[in-house]
Amino acid sequence: MIMATTITYPQASLVEVALSNLCRELFDFNAALVTSSLKEDVCTRDMHRLNSLDWQVSAGDVLLFDMDGTLIDTDACNTKAYKAAIEVVLGGDYAELLDISRIERRVLRERLSWISEKQLADIIALKEKFYTQFIDEISIISSTMEILNRFVETHKVVLVTNARRGRTMQTLRHLYLENTFDAIVTKDDCNGTDKFTTAINILGLNPNKVWVFENEEVQAMAAVAAGININHIILR
């Protein structure tokens, strides 16, 4: 009679599991290290460029400055205002889901994907009101302000922002910057186009004579798409 034999394969040993986890952690660490190194290289490169801007910027050049995260740190104010608005509209505390430095409309769609369009609109509208309550939390980013002060008397300087005009002017007034710029372009001016294309069209600028100061890579890409020389874009 032929006996049936059952072969049992042993589960992975604790050592194998530990080694697997260690390899995964090392991969994640190295990936993070490479990403961090690349970001530091970009920042270091642009800091060197900032130090030599005096001889790079020509007469007649126009300097475009982003507001949030570039010229003014509004993260704490913006996030607290959003959280307060969310608590009112949704009737609960979602701090754990929103434990990030800056909340935006895109973040709400991603992390609170179940909310309705009306709830989202109500949160955004109410957030603008709460912004006033926390406005003392905003501050000028000194490194960018130094650049602005360096050129404000000799060149045209323009604020370009994706914020609404009401919040933009409220923010500038609070920091006594409302009369600093030759022009201010906000989301209300854009009509579906990006802020750089809007500024170029409204102000009749030559893209080759424009410099951009930004903190977001996606916005830097928008500037390039608008015809601005990539070498004239300084990422903070």
Residue pairs with C-beta under 8 A, 6 or more apart in sequence:
12 20
42 235
43 235
43 236
46 234
46 235
46 236
49 56
49 234
50 143
50 147
50 234
53 147
53 150
54 150
57 63
57 151
57 155
57 211
58 209
60 209
61 155
61 209
61 210
61 211
62 155
62 156
62 157
62 158
62 203
62 205
62 209
62 210
62 211
63 147
63 148
63 151
63 155
63 156
63 157
63 158
63 210
63 211
63 213
64 158
64 159
64 160
64 196
64 199
64 210
64 211
64 212
64 213
64 223
65 71
65 144
65 148
65 157
65 158
65 159
65 160
65 181
65 213
66 159
66 160
66 161
66 212
66 213
66 214
66 215
66 216
66 219
67 74
67 159
67 161
67 163
67 168
67 171
68 74
68 75
68 78
68 161
68 162
68 163
68 215
69 75
69 102
69 141
69 215
69 216
69 236
70 141
70 144
70 213
70 214
70 215
70 236
71 140
71 141
71 144
71 145
71 148
71 159
71 213
72 138
72 139
72 140
72 141
72 171
72 175
73 138
73 139
73 140
73 141
74 138
74 171
75 101
75 102
76 134
76 137
76 138
77 131
77 134
77 135
77 136
77 137
77 138
78 102
78 103
78 127
78 131
79 98
79 100
79 101
79 102
79 103
80 130
80 134
80 137
81 127
81 128
81 130
81 131
81 133
81 134
82 98
82 103
82 108
82 123
82 127
82 130
83 94
83 95
83 98
83 103
84 126
84 127
84 130
84 133
84 134
85 122
85 123
85 124
85 126
85 127
85 129
85 130
86 94
86 98
86 108
86 112
86 123
87 93
87 94
88 126
89 119
89 122
89 123
89 126
90 112
90 115
90 119
90 123
94 111
94 112
97 111
97 112
98 107
98 111
100 107
105 120
105 124
108 115
108 120
108 123
109 120
115 123
128 164
128 166
128 167
131 167
131 170
132 170
135 170
135 171
135 174
138 171
138 174
138 175
139 175
140 175
140 177
141 236
143 236
144 213
144 236
147 213
148 157
148 180
151 157
152 180
156 182
156 183
157 180
157 181
157 182
158 181
158 182
158 183
158 184
158 185
158 199
158 203
159 168
159 172
159 180
159 181
159 183
159 184
159 185
160 185
160 195
160 196
160 198
160 199
161 168
161 184
161 185
161 186
161 187
161 195
162 186
162 187
162 190
162 195
163 171
163 186
163 187
164 186
164 187
164 188
165 184
165 186
165 187
165 188
165 189
168 184
168 186
169 178
169 184
172 178
172 180
172 184
183 199
183 202
183 203
185 195
185 198
185 199
185 202
185 203
186 195
187 195
189 195
189 198
189 202
190 198
191 198
193 201
194 222
194 225
194 226
195 219
195 222
196 210
196 212
196 222
196 223
196 226
196 228
197 222
197 225
197 226
199 205
200 207
200 210
200 226
200 227
207 226
207 227
207 228
207 229
208 227
208 229
210 228
210 229
210 232
211 232
211 233
211 234
212 220
212 223
212 228
212 232
212 233
212 234
213 234
213 236
214 220
214 223
214 233
214 234
214 235
214 236
215 235
215 236
217 235
220 233
220 235
223 233
224 230
224 233
